[in-house]
Structures are given as C-alpha cells and as structure tokens.
Amino acid sequence: MPRLTEGARMPTMVDVARAAGVSHQTVSRVLSNHPNVREATRQVVLKTIGDLGYRPNSSARALATQRTRTLGVVAADTTLFGPASTLAGLTGAARAEGYMVSTVSGQELNRVSLADALEHLGAWGVEGAVVLTPQREAVAALVGMRLPFPVVTVEGGHDLAIPNVSVDQRLGAKLVTRHLLGAGHRTVWHVTGPQDWLESQARTAGWRAALEEAGAEVPPPLAGDWSPLSGYRAGQELAGLVGRGAAGGPGVTAVFAGNDQMALGIMRAFREAGIRMPGAVAIAGFDDIPESEFFAPPLTTVRQDFTAVGRASIRLLIDRIEGTDTADRHLRIEPHLIVRGSTSQAS
C-alpha cells in the first residue's frame, strides 16, 4: 500500500485495523508486544503499519497504560568531555530500551537546583531519572532529599543508599601510573583535576596508591582545573624540574595528567621549553578524547566506556521502575589503558 502523501491525514490505529482486516484490539496487542497474537497475524499487522507509515500516539498510549516511557536526566557541566559523553551514552541506551529522555542541564548542581530539576521532570511525567553526580556538592544535595520517583546516580562514586554507576577512576589512575613505573621511571608526577570533583580525588588516590605500592617517592601533586591552560601552567612549572629534582628529590621524567586536555597544555609547555617527548619526559592523560591519538606525540591515556555506563545505568533505572530490582547497587565499570607514543622506556 502507498504511504499517505504530504498534507494528507495521518493514519490511525483504526486505519491499520481496517487495512489489515483485524480488530482495533488486535493492532493494540501487536503494538504492546502482547503474547496472545498469532505470528501470522502479527506479521500482517506490522507490514500494514509499515505500508501506511503509522506512528503510535505516545500520549494516547500513556493514558491507556499509565506509562509515559520517558526518563529524566539531570546534569551539569555538560560542555566537559566526561559529562557530555556520559549524557550521550545515557540517551543512546534509553532509546535502545524504547524510552524517550527529558534532560535538565545547568551550570551547577546543588540542593536547590537539583530539587527544581526533579520537580520539573516530575511535571513532565518521567518515570524515573538519572542524576549525574561528578562533584561533592551534587552528592551532598541528595542527602536526605525526598525523591519523587526512582533515581540512579552516575559518575563520581559515593556511599549513599542510592544506586550508582561509575567508571573505576582509581583503577584507571593505578593502571597508567604502573605503566609509567614499569617503563623504568623512578616516580611519576601528577597534575590533578579540581579538588571538588570526586573523579579527580579518585584519580589522585589511585596515582598515590600505585606509587606507594611500588615503594616509589610521591612527588607533590600540581593542581589543575581540567583545562589546557591549567595544564600549560603546570607544565611550565614542571619544565624547570626536568633533569633535576626539587630539594634533592627525583627529577621529572614522567607526568600523569588528570585528563587529556591538561596533558595537551603540559605538552605545549614542554615543547616551548625544548623538552623532547617522550625522549626526556613521558606523558600520559585520562579520558581518551577523540583528539588524543592525534597529539604530537600520540597520547597514552585511559579510556572510559561511556556506552557501558549508559547501558548499566538505564537498565538499573528501568529495573527499579518496574520493581524487579530494589537493591541500592553500586556498579563499577572497568577502564582500559591505551598505550601510545607519548610514553617510552626511561633512559
């Protein structure tokens, strides 16, 4: 059958039933994937739906089933790679499960903005929500808050009685630090992310733990803020320690930046100082942003599987909505070390 032409009335469920030679109730059962429909009948109805270009009315279905099949996402700082990639992973996973997503995003997430966001999503009829909690303040905002629907948190990691899915940041930092130590470096210097970010704290803790486990000296970390500029400034400071230590300590031969953007800034500072990479100093980052393999030299880094984070978070949320899993699970997604040309054996 030909599809309706532009400007014609959109086909309804009644049109599908009439064209397929079945009842209105049979079409409804096929759309809801009801088991009590003969397979031959199901195929006829599905073909008719395709031929007519019929699209189910989600509002009508919501009234009939009392399910909106809409999930909410609350996020902040989505201009940054991690939160933006997490949001994309969540949206894709929800779509694969047959859900729409309504997103509320702002500059910061505190108790007032979170309460407003959840109220807004509740007014839109979401069945549950994922809240991105990369910062301490975002986690603190959830303490004691009455949640209007099932909520799962993503990023950061915390010990609240609320489900959480996050990448194991501490493990990722240990992997990259061990890699540098294994290349023969006496120690590894570190440029941190912002201290109010739980991920930054975990990466610093993993770096420190790897050094202590190896019996290596722990140099004082340098503070950054995720930006290339903060990495550049830290790189200028570190450049003065290449080939010699501070107060008799080890010189800089290996640097682990808390993210790839800061690593880019460090690399520029070293290049301007005439420091060869990786000949004089090995550099590694964290995140595996799309540009990292095109840095000069290509950057060794830690890859986070945001697709896996999205799938696990959405599945956990749907299970809680449907009442099949009420445990406050805390899931950790394993990161992967990506070795490229910016790290090499120490001379």
N, C-alpha and C positions, 0 to 999 in steps of 0.2 A: 504494500500500500504506500502511496506517496505521503510524505510529510506535509503538514499544513504550510501554506505559503505565508510569507511575511504579511502581517496585518490581519490574518485570519484568527478566529477564536482558538485559544489554546485547548488541546484535547483534555477531557476529564476522565475520571475513572469509569463513568457511565459509558463514555465513547469506547473505551478499551473493552469493557464487558460486552457491548453490543457487537463490536467488530470481531471479537474472539469467540462469540457465541457462548458465553458463560455468564454467570450471575455476578452482580456487583460484589457480593461477599467473597466469591472465588478470587477475583482480582485482588481484593484486600488481603486475603490469605497468602497469595503469592508474594505480594509486596512485603509482608511481615515475615516471610520465610516460614510459614506455618507447615508443619509436617503432614497434615491431613489433606494433601492435594496430590492427585495422580501426576507422575512425572511428565506424561504426555501432555496433560492439561497445562502444567506449569510452563512447558516449553512453548506452547501455543500462545499463552498469555504474555510471556517475556518477548516473543517475536513481535506480537502486536504492539506492545509498549514501545519497542524499538522502531517499528514502522511508523507509528503515529507521532513519535517524539514526545510521548507523555512524560511529564515530570511530576512526581508526587508533591502534594501541597504539605509542606512541613508543618505549617500552623494547624491545619486540619488534623494531621496525624498526631500532633502534640495534644490537641483537645481530646482525641479519641483514646490515646494511650497514657495520657498524663506524663509523657516523657518528651522533653524538648530535644534530646540528644545533642545538647550544647554543653561544652565545658568552658570554664573560665581560666585565664592565665593572668597572674599579677606579676609584673616585672618592673625593674628599674635599671638604669644604665645600659639600655639595650644598644647603645652605639658601640659598646665594647665587644670584642670578639666572642668572649665566653658567653655572656648573657644572650647576645644575638644568635649565636649558634645553638644554644640551648632552646631558645624560643622557636627556631626553625625546626629543631628535632621534635619538639612537643607538638607543633602544628601538623607536621607530616604524620606523626604517629596517631594523632587523634583522627585525622582524615582517613587513615587506613582502617581505623576501627569504626568508621561510619559516623563520626561526630563532627560537628562544627565547633569552632573556637571563637570565643569573645575575649579580647585582650585589653587589659588596662595597664598602661605603662606610664611611668613618671620619672622624675629626676632622682627621687629618693624614696625609700620605703621605711616609714616609721609607724607608730601605733595609729596616728590619726589618718595618714594616707592609706594604710592597709585597711582600716575599718571602712573608710569611704569606698575603697575599691571593691571590697567584698559586698557592701551594700548595693553598689552599682550593678555588680554581676548578679546578685540575687534578684534585683528588679528585672533583669533580662531573662530570668528563669533558668540560669545554668543549673546543672545537676550536681556539679562539684567543681573544684578549682585546683590548679597547680600554682603554688606561690614560689617564686624564685627568691632564695634567701642566701645570697653570697656574703652579706655583711652582718656583723654582730647586731646592729640596730634592727635589721629585718627579723632576725631570730627573736630578739628581745620583745618585739612588737607582738609576737604570737603568744607570749607567756600569759596565761590566764584569760586569753581572749575567747569569747563565746563564738564558735564558728557556726555559721548558719547552714552549712552543708559540708559534705566530706571534703577534706583538704589534704593534699600531698605537697610536701616541700621538695625543692630541687636545688642543688648546688650547696656549697659550704660545708654541710655536715653539722649535726648538733645532737644533743642527747635529750631533746624534748620528746614527750609522748605523742608525737605527730609523725606519720610516715615520712621518710626522706630517701631520696635517691641522689647520689652524687658520685663523681669520679674520685678515686682514691688519690688525692693530691699528695699526701705524704709519701705514698709508694712511688709516685711519679718522680718526686724530687730525689728519693733514695736511688732510683734507677739511674738517673742522669749523673748524680754525684759518684756513685760506684763506678760508672763507666769512665769518668774522668780520672778517678784514682787508679782504676785498672789500666789506664793508658800510661801510668808512670808518674803522675803528678803528685807532689808531696801533700798538697792540700788543694782545696777549691774555694775561691772567693764567691760571695753571693750578693746579688743586688735584689732586694726584696720588693714585693708589691706593697700597697697601702696596708698599714697595720690593722685597720678596722675590717679588712676583708678576711673571712675565715679561710679562704683558699690560700691567701698569702701566708697566713700563720701556719697552715699545714705544710706548705712547700718549704718554708724556713725550718720547720721542725724536722721534716724528712732529710733535708740537707745536713742539719746539725747531727742528727742521729747516725747518718751514714759515715760522717767524719769520725764521730766518737767511736763507733763500732770498729772502724779501721785503725784506731789509735792515732789519727791524724790531728794536727793542730786545727783549731776552729778560729779562723780569722773574724774580725768584727764585720758583721754584715753592713752593707750600704743601703740606705733607704731610697726607694723609688716610688712611683705612683702609677705604674703601668704604661706611662707614655714614653715615646722615643726620646723626648727631651730629658726626662729624668735619667734615662739610661746613658745619654750622652754626657751629662754632668758627672754621673758616677764613673763613666769611662775615663773622663779627664783626670779624675782623682786616682783611679787605678793605674792609669798610664805612668804615673810618676813612681809606681812601685814595681813596674816590670823590670826584672833583672836585679832587684834589691828588695829587701824586706823592710817592714816598718818596725822600728825599735828592736832590731835583731831577729824579727820573725821571717817566715818564708816569703820570698818574692812572689809576684803574681805570674803564674804560668797557666792557670785555668780559672774560668769565670762561669758561673751558672747564673743566668738572669731569670728573674721570676716570671717573665713572659717574653715572647718573641719580639714584641715591639721595643722593649727596653734593650734587648740584645742588639737590635738594629742600631740604636743610639750608641751603645758601647762600641760597636764595630766601627762606626764613623769616627768616634773619638780616637780609637786606636790607629785607624788609618791616617788620620791627620797628624798623629804623633810619630808616624813612620814605623809602627809596630806591625810585624808580619803575623798574619793569622792563616793557618794555625801554627806556623813555624815558631813564633815566640810565645804566643798565648793561644790556648784552645778556648772556644766559647760555645756555650750551649744555652738554649732557651726552654720555653714551655708553651704549649698550645698547638704547635704545628699549623700556624696560619697558612693560607694558600700561597703567600709570597715567600715563605721561609726557605723553600728549596731553590729560590732564585736569588737569595742573598749572595754576596761575594765575600767569603766562600759560602756555599750552601750550608744552612744551619742545622746542626744536631739539635733535636728538640724532643718534647714529649707530646704524643698525640692523645687527645681526649675523644672518646667515641660518643659524640653528642646524639647520634642516631639511637644508640643503645640506651642512653639516658632517657631520651624521649619515649621509646617503646616501654621501658620499665616503669616510668612514671605514669604514663597514661593507662597502662594495664593495671597498675596498682590502684589508681584512682577509680577506674571502672569497677574493679572487684569490690571496692569499698562502697561504691554507689549501689551495686547490686546485692550487697550484703554477703558476698561469698568469701570475703577476707577482711576481718575486722582488726587484725593484729597491727600494731604500730611498727611496721617493718622499717629497717634502715639498711638499704641496699647500697653496695659499693661497686662501681664499675671500674674494672682494671684498666689503667692507662698503658700505653706502649711507647717504648723508647725508639726513636727514629734517628739512626746514626747517619750523619752526612759529613761533608768535608771540613767543617769548622773545628773538628776535634781530631787529634792525632796523638801518636806516642810522644811523650815528653822527651826532650833531648837530655 
